Amino acid sequence: QKEVEQNSGPLSVPEGAIASLNCTYSDRGSQSFFWYRQYSGKSPELIMSIYSNGDKEDGRFTAQLNKASQYVSLLIRDSQPSDSATYLCAVNLVYGQNFVFGPGTRLSVLP
Amino acid sequence: GAVVSQHPSWVICKSGTSVKIECRSLDFQATTMFWYRQFPKQSLMLMATSNEGSKATYEQGVEKDKFLINHASLTLSTLTVTSAHPEDSSFYICSADLRDSNEQFFGPGTRLTVL
């Protein structure tokens, strides 16, 4: 079983819609959860981090964490074509140690 | 803040040569840096974890004698690809751990092409 799983997509949404990206992880002891955005040919850029159950909002982005279900999601409101990228979910088992990345979900926002 | 740089941003070399890639944390000290490799249309693959002043920890399947990592200071880690071959052509990305926040920040990456 893969440690961090994501739907590879592509996920296509119309401009202005809500994009919902999902991620599940296998290790119940995971402590920290991150969403990165990666444009083609570029390195990943941190969007959100979340450490406790519930929602965390930052602008158009909302991260949701449910540790009981081992599930973390990212919602992008009012999606823009510039949001088209691959979104990587990362999970950290032990504070200060390496992350485990999911395979990424490719999002395409259609104008 | 939390800016990580890499140099060079791209390099083309002949098969059999060695290539050194530098990763620097510009505005913070990073006790831990990570080296990743990414092939086209694939996700990041962790190669090794580099701690300042100690030997790097390599992931399974990564040859430590081929990918030499040196983390000589709190702001600099280097990856040397020795005797590079075409199959080593990839996008190499480093990241640095911002200790107090447990967040990783990535450098811009180095695209290596071995002819």
Interface residues (C-beta under 8 A of the other chain):
Chain A: S32 F34 Y36 G41 K42 S43 P44 E45 L46 S49 L88 A90 N92 Y95 G96 Q97 N98 F99 F101 G102 P103 G104
Chain B: T32 F34 Q42 S43 L44 L46 T49 F91 I93 D97 R99 S101 N102 E103 Q104 F105 F106 G107 P108 G109
